[in-house]
Every structure is written in structure tokens, then in C-alpha cells.
Amino acid sequence: MTHLWVRAEQRANEDRVGLTPEGAKALIDAGLRVTVEESSVRVIGIEGYRDAGCEIAPENAWPDAPRDAIIFGLKELPEDGTPLPHRHIMFGHAFKGQHSGRTLLERFKAGGGTLYDLEYLVDENGRRVAAFGYWAGFAGAAVTLKAWAAQQHDKLCEPVGVYKNKDALLNELRAELDATKTARPDAIVIGALGRVGTGASDLMEAMGITVTKWDLAETAHGGPFHEILDHNLFINCILAGPQTPVFVPRDALTADRKLTAIGDVACDPDSDYNPVPVYDRATNWDAPALRVADDPVLDVMAIDNLPSMLPLESSLDYAGQLLPSLLTLTDLKTGVWARAEATFNTHMKDI
């Protein structure tokens, strides 16, 4: 019997989950065994999983799970260097040259486990089967706007936190923008036709902001992209890869520009393909914006777990997208899981 073990998230400010109680019941009805760890932060309470028929385990008990269990979480594991003997479903951030990613893969090599990276669960056409993209773009645009609003008061963006729902975020943000007593900024979103870009554009438009929407057609010439510097805000929604051009080069820091705030929702600062190389580290909830230039000012927002600001909406959305693939876990030799394992094995050749 295929055994799926849903672990508690151990990263700060991570309240999301990739499986709802309704989804768990569907898996159990399909013949899977489902264990869900207790969690002090998960946005969906444990009782729903218990009522659905799941086995309940203590928080963070997954290292002692049966060896044949498939451990399912979202964000990274504790960086304790221990070997990883299980099969894991999670966002590994390990296949694009990230420096911390090599350490993770070395742990899998030492333990003999396998990583089914959620970012690389794709259908036969190479399209991702599930993504948090919309809510990442929505929240990322909101925090970038918060950074811009703070600039109007000669301040850096203040800490952010979890919101009960999107309306609570919108109401707070609208009040902050109104308090600047200045005209709304304008923005350019690159990757506007994708899930991330759609979320970013929707947030901006909900705040009454004019958005220039670019996608592949507008960036195909490879740059330079002087138009980005002519907007107050730039939201990058393009996942970095070998073919991704540089959107904001380092010389933009001293260039004549209108741009004062960048939201790098894709957030790959330690990748060799970073299209926004004016910064070199992710930001976080306590310090959402990194100031990279003072004259004129330029702040970068690069939080890598943005959807957790809206954990309920993002969890329900993502879990619904992922469930059809989880229902195929009984056959790991074909479909999305076989493709994900092949991707893992390809990158393990260099470890």
C-alpha cells in the first residue's frame, strides 16, 4: 500500500499545506495510506484530517517514518546535514545551480533517497501540474507596493505577516497607499501572461495602478530593457533559466531611472541565471525589502515563500491542482512522478 506522510512545515512563517482533508479522504478512498503530522502552525486544523481517516503522527516525526513512506511537505527541510533515505515530495530549489541545493542533493546521495521536486512535476507537454504562482504574484506585488509606500515616508518596508484572507491584505494596503498622499505609481510586470504575472497584475489593478504587461514577445530580443527603468515598479515573474535575459543589470543602480522598487517574485538570487543581479540574497518577512541603491533609492523585495502570507487561499488552490497527481502515486514508474525522478537522477550525476 502506498503510504503518503504529510510532514509539518518547520520553516518560520510557513502555514501552508499541500493536501486538504477532502483530498486526504480521496486518497484513502483510492487505497492509499495517509499519515498527517500534527502542526502548531498549519492553516488547516488536524481534526479535519483525523475525521477524514488519516493516521495522526507527532509534529516533525517524519525522520522516523517507515522507510517506504513518501514524505510530503512544501518548503525546505532543516539544514542539519543528515542523510535522507526517504522519498520526498517538496520544493527542493536544487536543480538550477543554487549553492544550498548541492548540499541537499548530497544528503540524498548519502541516504539513498529520492527528491520529487514539486517545481518539476510536469505533464507530457512539460507544463507544471500545480503551482502557487497566482498567490505568489499577488502577495509579491502587494509587498513591493508596501516598499514603495514606505519610500514615500523615507523608510524601508516594515515587517509583514500572515493575513486572514486577501481582503484583509487589500484593505491594509489601500490604507497605506492612501496615507502617502501621492499619486499611485505605475508598474511593469514581466511574465504577465503566466499564473504569477496574472496574480501580480490583479493585485496592482485592484489598487488602481496602471500596469504595463510584458511576456515572451516583448523580451524575445534579449535586451537591454530600458523601458523597465521608466516605471516606478518592476515585478519579475519569470522563472530563471539558461535562456532568461538580464532585465535589470547592475549598472542600473547608477542609471537615470524612475524605477525605485523591484519585486523579484521568482526569487533566484543565488542562481547563475538571476535576471535581476542588482541583489544577491533573498529578503524575509522581518525585512521584506533590501536597499541596493540610495541615489536614487532602489529597494528589492525577494521573499521566497510569498504565498504563505495568504495560507488559506493558496493552500486550497494548490492542493486542488496537485490532487490528481497525488492520486497516481501508486504508479511511480510512469507519468509525472517518473518524469520528476528522471530530472532528479539527471542532476544527481554531478554529485
C-alpha positions as a Markdown table, in Angstrom:
| # | Residue | x | y | z |
|---|---|---|---|---|
| 1 | Met | 0.0 | 0.0 | 0.0 |
| 2 | Thr | 1.4 | 3.4 | -1.0 |
| 3 | His | 2.0 | 5.4 | 2.2 |
| 4 | Leu | 1.9 | 9.2 | 2.0 |
| 5 | Trp | 3.3 | 11.0 | 5.1 |
| 6 | Val | 2.4 | 14.7 | 5.3 |
| 7 | Arg | 5.0 | 16.4 | 7.4 |
| 8 | Ala | 4.7 | 19.6 | 9.5 |
| 9 | Glu | 6.5 | 22.6 | 8.0 |
| 10 | Gln | 9.4 | 23.7 | 10.0 |
| 11 | Arg | 10.2 | 27.0 | 8.3 |
| 12 | Ala | 9.2 | 30.1 | 10.1 |
| 13 | Asn | 6.1 | 31.8 | 8.7 |
| 14 | Glu | 5.1 | 28.7 | 6.7 |
| 15 | Asp | 1.5 | 27.9 | 7.4 |
| 16 | Arg | 0.5 | 26.3 | 4.1 |
| 17 | Val | -0.2 | 22.6 | 3.3 |
| 18 | Gly | -0.4 | 20.8 | 0.0 |
| 19 | Leu | -3.2 | 18.4 | 1.0 |
| 20 | Thr | -6.6 | 19.3 | 2.4 |
| 21 | Pro | -8.7 | 16.9 | 4.5 |
| 22 | Glu | -11.0 | 16.4 | 1.5 |
| 23 | Gly | -8.0 | 15.5 | -0.6 |
| 24 | Ala | -6.8 | 13.1 | 2.0 |
| 25 | Lys | -10.1 | 11.3 | 2.1 |
| 26 | Ala | -9.9 | 11.0 | -1.7 |
| 27 | Leu | -6.5 | 9.4 | -1.4 |
| 28 | Ile | -7.7 | 7.0 | 1.3 |
| 29 | Asp | -10.7 | 6.0 | -0.8 |
| 30 | Ala | -8.4 | 5.3 | -3.6 |
| 31 | Gly | -6.4 | 2.8 | -1.5 |
| 32 | Leu | -3.5 | 5.0 | -0.2 |
| 33 | Arg | -2.4 | 5.1 | 3.4 |
| 34 | Val | -2.2 | 8.7 | 4.6 |
| 35 | Thr | -0.4 | 9.9 | 7.8 |
| 36 | Val | -0.6 | 13.6 | 8.7 |
| 37 | Glu | 1.7 | 15.1 | 11.4 |
| 38 | Glu | 0.3 | 17.5 | 13.9 |
| 39 | Ser | 1.3 | 21.1 | 13.4 |
| 40 | Ser | 1.3 | 24.1 | 15.6 |
| 41 | Val | 1.0 | 26.5 | 12.6 |
| 42 | Arg | -0.8 | 24.7 | 9.7 |
| 43 | Val | -3.7 | 26.8 | 8.5 |
| 44 | Ile | -6.0 | 23.7 | 8.4 |
| 45 | Gly | -6.5 | 22.1 | 11.7 |
| 46 | Ile | -5.6 | 18.4 | 12.4 |
| 47 | Glu | -9.2 | 17.4 | 13.3 |
| 48 | Gly | -10.3 | 17.6 | 9.7 |
| 49 | Tyr | -7.6 | 15.1 | 8.7 |
| 50 | Arg | -8.5 | 12.8 | 11.6 |
| 51 | Asp | -12.1 | 12.9 | 10.6 |
| 52 | Ala | -11.1 | 12.1 | 7.0 |
| 53 | Gly | -9.5 | 8.8 | 8.3 |
| 54 | Cys | -5.8 | 9.8 | 8.3 |
| 55 | Glu | -3.4 | 8.4 | 10.8 |
| 56 | Ile | -2.0 | 11.2 | 13.0 |
| 57 | Ala | 1.7 | 11.5 | 13.9 |
| 58 | Pro | 3.5 | 13.9 | 16.2 |
| 59 | Glu | 4.9 | 17.1 | 14.8 |
| 60 | Asn | 8.3 | 16.6 | 12.9 |
| 61 | Ala | 8.2 | 12.8 | 13.4 |
| 62 | Trp | 9.0 | 12.2 | 9.7 |
| 63 | Pro | 12.7 | 11.2 | 10.1 |
| 64 | Asp | 11.4 | 8.1 | 11.9 |
| 65 | Ala | 8.7 | 7.3 | 9.4 |
| 66 | Pro | 8.7 | 3.8 | 7.8 |
| 67 | Arg | 11.4 | 3.7 | 5.1 |
| 68 | Asp | 8.8 | 3.1 | 2.3 |
| 69 | Ala | 6.7 | 6.2 | 3.2 |
| 70 | Ile | 6.8 | 9.1 | 0.8 |
| 71 | Ile | 7.3 | 12.3 | 2.8 |
| 72 | Phe | 5.3 | 15.2 | 1.5 |
| 73 | Gly | 6.0 | 18.8 | 2.5 |
| 74 | Leu | 6.3 | 22.1 | 0.8 |
| 75 | Lys | 9.4 | 24.1 | 1.9 |
| 76 | Glu | 12.9 | 23.1 | 2.8 |
| 77 | Leu | 14.0 | 20.6 | 5.5 |
| 78 | Pro | 16.1 | 21.6 | 8.5 |
| 79 | Glu | 19.7 | 22.1 | 7.3 |
| 80 | Asp | 21.2 | 19.6 | 9.7 |
| 81 | Gly | 23.3 | 17.7 | 7.2 |
| 82 | Thr | 21.6 | 14.3 | 8.0 |
| 83 | Pro | 21.3 | 11.7 | 5.2 |
| 84 | Leu | 17.9 | 11.5 | 3.5 |
| 85 | Pro | 16.8 | 7.9 | 3.0 |
| 86 | His | 13.1 | 8.5 | 2.2 |
| 87 | Arg | 11.4 | 9.6 | -1.0 |
| 88 | His | 10.5 | 13.3 | -0.6 |
| 89 | Ile | 7.9 | 15.5 | -2.3 |
| 90 | Met | 8.8 | 19.1 | -1.8 |
| 91 | Phe | 10.3 | 22.3 | -3.3 |
| 92 | Gly | 14.0 | 21.4 | -3.3 |
| 93 | His | 15.4 | 24.5 | -5.1 |
| 94 | Ala | 18.3 | 22.3 | -6.1 |
| 95 | Phe | 18.3 | 22.0 | -9.9 |
| 96 | Lys | 19.4 | 25.4 | -11.1 |
| 97 | Gly | 22.8 | 25.8 | -9.6 |
| 98 | Gln | 21.7 | 27.1 | -6.2 |
| 99 | His | 24.6 | 26.7 | -3.8 |
| 100 | Ser | 22.4 | 25.3 | -1.0 |
| 101 | Gly | 20.8 | 22.9 | -3.4 |
| 102 | Arg | 24.0 | 20.9 | -3.9 |
| 103 | Thr | 24.1 | 20.3 | -0.1 |
| 104 | Leu | 20.6 | 19.0 | -0.3 |
| 105 | Leu | 21.4 | 16.6 | -3.1 |
| 106 | Glu | 24.5 | 15.4 | -1.3 |
| 107 | Arg | 22.2 | 14.5 | 1.6 |
| 108 | Phe | 20.0 | 12.5 | -0.8 |
| 109 | Lys | 23.1 | 10.7 | -2.1 |
| 110 | Ala | 24.3 | 9.9 | 1.4 |
| 111 | Gly | 20.9 | 8.5 | 2.4 |
| 112 | Gly | 19.8 | 6.9 | -0.9 |
| 113 | Gly | 16.6 | 8.8 | -1.0 |
| 114 | Thr | 14.8 | 10.5 | -3.9 |
| 115 | Leu | 13.5 | 14.0 | -4.5 |
| 116 | Tyr | 10.3 | 14.5 | -6.4 |
| 117 | Asp | 10.6 | 18.3 | -6.8 |
| 118 | Leu | 7.3 | 20.0 | -6.9 |
| 119 | Glu | 8.6 | 22.6 | -9.3 |
| 120 | Tyr | 9.4 | 19.8 | -11.8 |
| 121 | Leu | 6.1 | 17.9 | -11.6 |
| 122 | Val | 5.1 | 18.3 | -15.3 |
| 123 | Asp | 2.7 | 16.8 | -17.7 |
| 124 | Glu | 3.7 | 15.2 | -21.0 |
| 125 | Asn | 4.0 | 18.7 | -22.6 |
| 126 | Gly | 6.4 | 19.9 | -19.9 |
| 127 | Arg | 3.8 | 22.1 | -18.2 |
| 128 | Arg | 3.7 | 22.2 | -14.4 |
| 129 | Val | 0.7 | 20.3 | -13.0 |
| 130 | Ala | 0.5 | 22.6 | -9.9 |
| 131 | Ala | 1.9 | 25.9 | -8.8 |
| 132 | Phe | 1.4 | 28.5 | -6.1 |
| 133 | Gly | 2.1 | 31.1 | -8.8 |
| 134 | Tyr | -1.0 | 33.2 | -8.7 |
| 135 | Trp | -0.8 | 33.9 | -5.0 |
| 136 | Ala | 2.9 | 34.4 | -5.1 |
| 137 | Gly | 2.4 | 37.1 | -7.7 |
| 138 | Phe | -0.5 | 38.6 | -5.7 |
| 139 | Ala | 1.4 | 38.7 | -2.4 |
| 140 | Gly | 4.7 | 39.7 | -4.1 |
| 141 | Ala | 3.1 | 42.7 | -5.8 |
| 142 | Ala | 1.5 | 43.7 | -2.5 |
| 143 | Val | 4.8 | 43.7 | -0.6 |
| 144 | Thr | 6.5 | 45.6 | -3.4 |
| 145 | Leu | 3.8 | 48.2 | -3.2 |
| 146 | Lys | 4.3 | 48.4 | 0.6 |
| 147 | Ala | 8.0 | 49.0 | -0.1 |
| 148 | Trp | 7.1 | 51.9 | -2.4 |
| 149 | Ala | 4.7 | 53.3 | 0.1 |
| 150 | Ala | 7.4 | 53.2 | 2.8 |
| 151 | Gln | 9.8 | 55.1 | 0.5 |
| 152 | Gln | 7.3 | 58.0 | 0.3 |
| 153 | His | 7.9 | 58.4 | 4.1 |
| 154 | Asp | 11.7 | 57.9 | 3.7 |
| 155 | Lys | 11.5 | 54.5 | 5.3 |
| 156 | Leu | 12.2 | 50.9 | 4.5 |
| 157 | Cys | 9.3 | 48.4 | 4.3 |
| 158 | Glu | 8.1 | 47.2 | 7.7 |
| 159 | Pro | 7.8 | 43.5 | 8.6 |
| 160 | Val | 4.9 | 41.6 | 7.0 |
| 161 | Gly | 2.9 | 38.7 | 8.3 |
| 162 | Val | 0.1 | 36.3 | 7.7 |
| 163 | Tyr | -3.3 | 37.6 | 6.6 |
| 164 | Lys | -6.6 | 36.0 | 7.4 |
| 165 | Asn | -7.7 | 36.4 | 3.8 |
| 166 | Lys | -6.9 | 38.5 | 0.7 |
| 167 | Asp | -9.5 | 41.2 | 1.6 |
| 168 | Ala | -7.6 | 41.9 | 4.8 |
| 169 | Leu | -4.4 | 42.4 | 2.8 |
| 170 | Leu | -6.1 | 44.6 | 0.2 |
| 171 | Asn | -7.7 | 46.8 | 2.9 |
| 172 | Glu | -4.4 | 47.3 | 4.7 |
| 173 | Leu | -2.5 | 48.0 | 1.5 |
| 174 | Arg | -5.1 | 50.5 | 0.3 |
| 175 | Ala | -4.8 | 52.4 | 3.5 |
| 176 | Glu | -1.0 | 52.5 | 3.3 |
| 177 | Leu | -1.1 | 53.9 | -0.3 |
| 178 | Asp | -3.7 | 56.5 | 0.6 |
| 179 | Ala | -1.5 | 57.6 | 3.5 |
| 180 | Thr | 1.3 | 58.6 | 1.1 |
| 181 | Lys | -1.0 | 61.4 | -0.2 |
| 182 | Thr | 0.7 | 61.0 | -3.6 |
| 183 | Ala | -0.5 | 59.7 | -6.9 |
| 184 | Arg | -0.4 | 55.9 | -7.5 |
| 185 | Pro | 2.8 | 54.6 | -9.0 |
| 186 | Asp | 2.9 | 52.8 | -12.3 |
| 187 | Ala | 4.3 | 49.3 | -12.8 |
| 188 | Ile | 5.6 | 46.8 | -15.3 |
| 189 | Val | 5.1 | 43.1 | -14.9 |
| 190 | Ile | 7.2 | 40.7 | -16.9 |
| 191 | Gly | 5.7 | 37.2 | -17.3 |
| 192 | Ala | 2.3 | 38.8 | -17.2 |
| 193 | Leu | 0.5 | 36.0 | -19.1 |
| 194 | Gly | 1.5 | 33.3 | -16.6 |
| 195 | Arg | 0.0 | 32.5 | -13.2 |
| 196 | Val | 2.5 | 34.6 | -11.3 |
| 197 | Gly | 2.1 | 37.5 | -13.6 |
| 198 | Thr | -1.7 | 37.3 | -13.5 |
| 199 | Gly | -1.7 | 37.4 | -9.7 |
| 200 | Ala | 0.7 | 40.4 | -9.7 |
| 201 | Ser | -1.3 | 42.3 | -12.3 |
| 202 | Asp | -4.6 | 41.6 | -10.5 |
| 203 | Leu | -3.2 | 43.0 | -7.2 |
| 204 | Met | -1.9 | 46.1 | -8.9 |
| 205 | Glu | -5.1 | 46.8 | -10.8 |
| 206 | Ala | -7.1 | 46.2 | -7.6 |
| 207 | Met | -5.1 | 49.1 | -6.1 |
| 208 | Gly | -5.8 | 51.4 | -9.1 |
| 209 | Ile | -2.4 | 51.1 | -10.6 |
| 210 | Thr | -1.6 | 51.2 | -14.3 |
| 211 | Val | 0.2 | 48.1 | -15.4 |
| 212 | Thr | 2.4 | 47.5 | -18.4 |
| 213 | Lys | 2.2 | 43.8 | -19.2 |
| 214 | Trp | 5.1 | 42.1 | -20.9 |
| 215 | Asp | 5.6 | 38.4 | -21.7 |
| 216 | Leu | 7.8 | 36.4 | -24.2 |
| 217 | Ala | 7.1 | 38.6 | -27.2 |
| 218 | Glu | 8.3 | 41.7 | -25.5 |
| 219 | Thr | 11.5 | 40.2 | -24.1 |
| 220 | Ala | 12.5 | 38.0 | -27.1 |
| 221 | His | 15.1 | 40.4 | -28.3 |
| 222 | Gly | 17.2 | 39.7 | -25.2 |
| 223 | Gly | 17.6 | 43.3 | -24.0 |
| 224 | Pro | 18.6 | 45.8 | -22.9 |
| 225 | Phe | 15.2 | 46.7 | -21.5 |
| 226 | His | 15.4 | 50.4 | -20.8 |
| 227 | Glu | 11.6 | 50.6 | -20.5 |
| 228 | Ile | 11.8 | 48.8 | -17.1 |
| 229 | Leu | 13.7 | 51.8 | -15.7 |
| 230 | Asp | 10.9 | 54.1 | -16.9 |
| 231 | His | 8.4 | 52.6 | -14.4 |
| 232 | Asn | 8.1 | 53.1 | -10.7 |
| 233 | Leu | 7.8 | 49.4 | -10.0 |
| 234 | Phe | 9.0 | 46.3 | -11.7 |
| 235 | Ile | 7.6 | 42.8 | -10.9 |
| 236 | Asn | 9.7 | 39.9 | -12.2 |
| 237 | Cys | 7.5 | 36.8 | -12.7 |
| 238 | Ile | 9.8 | 34.9 | -15.0 |
| 239 | Leu | 11.4 | 31.7 | -13.6 |
| 240 | Ala | 15.1 | 31.9 | -14.1 |
| 241 | Gly | 16.7 | 29.6 | -16.7 |
| 242 | Pro | 19.6 | 29.5 | -19.1 |
| 243 | Gln | 17.7 | 31.4 | -21.7 |
| 244 | Thr | 16.4 | 34.1 | -19.4 |
| 245 | Pro | 17.9 | 37.6 | -20.2 |
| 246 | Val | 19.0 | 40.1 | -17.7 |
| 247 | Phe | 16.2 | 42.5 | -17.0 |
| 248 | Val | 17.9 | 44.9 | -14.6 |
| 249 | Pro | 21.7 | 44.9 | -14.8 |
| 250 | Arg | 24.0 | 46.2 | -12.1 |
| 251 | Asp | 24.7 | 49.4 | -14.0 |
| 252 | Ala | 21.0 | 50.3 | -13.4 |
| 253 | Leu | 21.9 | 51.2 | -9.8 |
| 254 | Thr | 23.6 | 54.4 | -11.0 |
| 255 | Ala | 21.5 | 54.9 | -14.1 |
| 256 | Asp | 18.9 | 57.7 | -14.7 |
| 257 | Arg | 15.7 | 55.9 | -13.8 |
| 258 | Lys | 12.2 | 56.3 | -12.5 |
| 259 | Leu | 12.4 | 52.7 | -11.0 |
| 260 | Thr | 12.6 | 52.6 | -7.2 |
| 261 | Ala | 11.1 | 49.2 | -6.2 |
| 262 | Ile | 11.6 | 45.7 | -7.7 |
| 263 | Gly | 9.5 | 42.7 | -6.7 |
| 264 | Asp | 11.5 | 39.6 | -7.7 |
| 265 | Val | 8.7 | 37.1 | -7.2 |
| 266 | Ala | 10.7 | 34.4 | -9.0 |
| 267 | Cys | 13.5 | 35.0 | -6.4 |
| 268 | Asp | 16.6 | 33.1 | -7.5 |
| 269 | Pro | 19.4 | 35.4 | -6.2 |
| 270 | Asp | 22.0 | 32.6 | -5.9 |
| 271 | Ser | 21.2 | 31.2 | -9.3 |
| 272 | Asp | 23.7 | 31.6 | -12.1 |
| 273 | Tyr | 20.7 | 32.7 | -14.2 |
| 274 | Asn | 19.4 | 35.5 | -11.9 |
| 275 | Pro | 17.8 | 38.1 | -14.2 |
| 276 | Val | 17.9 | 40.8 | -11.6 |
| 277 | Pro | 21.6 | 40.8 | -10.5 |
| 278 | Val | 21.4 | 44.0 | -8.5 |
| 279 | Tyr | 20.9 | 41.9 | -5.4 |
| 280 | Asp | 22.4 | 38.7 | -4.1 |
| 281 | Arg | 20.2 | 37.4 | -1.2 |
| 282 | Ala | 16.6 | 36.7 | -0.5 |
| 283 | Thr | 14.7 | 39.0 | 1.8 |
| 284 | Asn | 12.3 | 37.8 | 4.5 |
| 285 | Trp | 9.2 | 38.6 | 6.4 |
| 286 | Asp | 11.0 | 40.6 | 9.1 |
| 287 | Ala | 13.0 | 42.6 | 6.5 |
| 288 | Pro | 10.9 | 42.4 | 3.3 |
| 289 | Ala | 13.0 | 44.9 | 1.2 |
| 290 | Leu | 16.7 | 45.2 | 0.6 |
| 291 | Arg | 18.0 | 48.6 | -0.3 |
| 292 | Val | 20.5 | 48.3 | -3.1 |
| 293 | Ala | 20.9 | 52.0 | -4.1 |
| 294 | Asp | 20.4 | 55.3 | -2.3 |
| 295 | Asp | 20.6 | 57.9 | -5.1 |
| 296 | Pro | 18.0 | 57.4 | -6.4 |
| 297 | Val | 16.7 | 54.9 | -4.0 |
| 298 | Leu | 16.1 | 51.3 | -5.1 |
| 299 | Asp | 14.6 | 48.6 | -3.0 |
| 300 | Val | 14.3 | 44.9 | -3.9 |
| 301 | Met | 11.6 | 42.6 | -2.5 |
| 302 | Ala | 12.6 | 38.9 | -2.8 |
| 303 | Ile | 10.7 | 36.8 | -0.3 |
| 304 | Asp | 10.7 | 33.2 | -1.4 |
| 305 | Asn | 7.6 | 31.9 | 0.4 |
| 306 | Leu | 5.2 | 34.7 | -0.5 |
| 307 | Pro | 2.0 | 32.5 | -0.9 |
| 308 | Ser | 2.2 | 31.8 | 2.9 |
| 309 | Met | 1.1 | 35.4 | 3.5 |
| 310 | Leu | -2.3 | 34.1 | 2.3 |
| 311 | Pro | -2.1 | 30.5 | 3.5 |
| 312 | Leu | -5.7 | 29.6 | 3.3 |
| 313 | Glu | -6.4 | 30.7 | -0.3 |
| 314 | Ser | -3.0 | 29.4 | -1.5 |
| 315 | Ser | -3.3 | 26.0 | 0.2 |
| 316 | Leu | -6.8 | 25.4 | -1.2 |
| 317 | Asp | -5.8 | 26.4 | -4.7 |
| 318 | Tyr | -2.6 | 24.4 | -4.8 |
| 319 | Ala | -4.0 | 21.3 | -3.1 |
| 320 | Gly | -6.8 | 21.2 | -5.7 |
| 321 | Gln | -4.3 | 21.4 | -8.6 |
| 322 | Leu | -2.0 | 18.7 | -7.1 |
| 323 | Leu | -4.5 | 16.1 | -6.0 |
| 324 | Pro | -4.9 | 14.4 | -9.4 |
| 325 | Ser | -1.2 | 13.8 | -9.4 |
| 326 | Leu | -1.2 | 12.5 | -5.8 |
| 327 | Leu | -3.8 | 10.0 | -6.8 |
| 328 | Thr | -1.3 | 8.5 | -9.2 |
| 329 | Leu | 1.3 | 7.8 | -6.5 |
| 330 | Thr | 0.5 | 4.2 | -6.7 |
| 331 | Asp | 2.4 | 4.1 | -10.0 |
| 332 | Leu | 5.7 | 5.9 | -9.7 |
| 333 | Lys | 7.1 | 4.4 | -13.0 |
| 334 | Thr | 5.0 | 6.5 | -15.3 |
| 335 | Gly | 3.6 | 10.0 | -15.6 |
| 336 | Val | 4.6 | 13.0 | -13.5 |
| 337 | Trp | 6.4 | 11.0 | -10.9 |
| 338 | Ala | 8.6 | 9.2 | -13.4 |
| 339 | Arg | 9.5 | 12.4 | -15.1 |
| 340 | Ala | 10.3 | 14.1 | -11.7 |
| 341 | Glu | 12.6 | 11.1 | -10.8 |
| 342 | Ala | 14.3 | 11.3 | -14.1 |
| 343 | Thr | 15.0 | 15.0 | -13.5 |
| 344 | Phe | 16.4 | 14.2 | -10.1 |
| 345 | Asn | 18.6 | 11.4 | -11.4 |
| 346 | Thr | 20.0 | 13.7 | -14.1 |
| 347 | His | 21.1 | 16.3 | -11.5 |
| 348 | Met | 22.5 | 13.6 | -9.2 |
| 349 | Lys | 25.1 | 12.6 | -11.9 |
| 350 | Asp | 27.1 | 15.7 | -10.9 |
| 351 | Ile | 27.0 | 15.0 | -7.2 |
